[in-house]
Amino acid sequence: QVQLVESGGGLVQPGGSLRLSCAASGSSSEHLMRWFRQAPGKERELVASITSVGLTNYADSVKGRFTISRDNAKNTVYLQMNNLKPEDTAVYYCNAFRSFPYGAYWGQGTQVTVSE
């Protein structure tokens, strides 16, 4: 069982930066870690992922602006978000996934609002 707690959301102006953190209770070092987001009236979408060995992948909409990283010693995953745009406004969720043995866990979400 893995419990995830996100932090670091808030209100930022366009062009600004935020860093989200996702702290896991219990070891998450073998899990694929992902950040999703969900804007009002829209489906939840995958933003970025990082494997247990550090391979990363990004949605086209955030490439070059967002960076996902992990510190397995601290059981923490980060999402550095630069040059934020109003369309980045959403609740951001952390997800831990492992296929065998199966496990999929979600955090409670953290609100990111990009506005003047």
Secondary structure, DSSP 8 states (H G I E B T S, - for coil): --EEEEE--EEE-TT--EEEEEEEES--TTSEEEEEEE-TTS--EEEEEE-TT--EEE-TTTTTTEEEEEETTTTEEEEEE-S--GGG-EEEEEEEEEETTEEEEE---EEEEE--
